[in-house]
Amino acid sequence: MNYYQECEKVGDELFTSWANKVGCFTEMERQDLYSRCDWICKTSKGVVVNCELKVRNSLNWPTIFIEIGKYNYLIDKWKEENIIPWYINMSGDTVLVFDLRKVKPIKRTTVRIWSKPD
């Protein structure tokens, strides 16, 4: 298993545990490893939600970043197909859900993220 697969596995486990506890989805479908959306889910009312996950060591940051390409993709899907865009940040038992329809970015910029394989 490579680094990205391992990170996604941790996120998937945290997400499915949280989703099962809160019971907000009746259907959940994992997307491909390198897609711009991790999960496509459906509520009991038939509302479709794109869920982009981020696992962090801590949620004690003054700002939360989302890659601009992912943000644009999720917002475009909302505008074109009415798929609700959620950006879900997780750290241990803490889960923060941002409905991107209601969150306005302070600044859009390209950020280079350095990770272990790079």
NORFENPE-V400224 format. One line per field, one symbol per residue. ss: DSSP state (~ for helix, > for strand, _ for the rest). burial: + if it has 24 or more other ideal C-beta (glycine too) atoms within 12 Angstrom, else -. A space follows every 10 residues. Layout:
ss: ???
burial: ???
//
This chain:
ss: __~~~~~~~~ ~~~~~~~~~~ ~~____>>>> ________>> >>_____>>> >>>>>_____ _______~~~ ~~~~~~~~~~ ~__>>>>>>> >__>>>>>>_ __________ ________
burial: ------++-+ ++-+++-++- ---++--+-- -----+++++ +------+++ ++++++---- ---+++---+ +-+++-++-- --++++++++ ----++++-+ ---------- --------
//
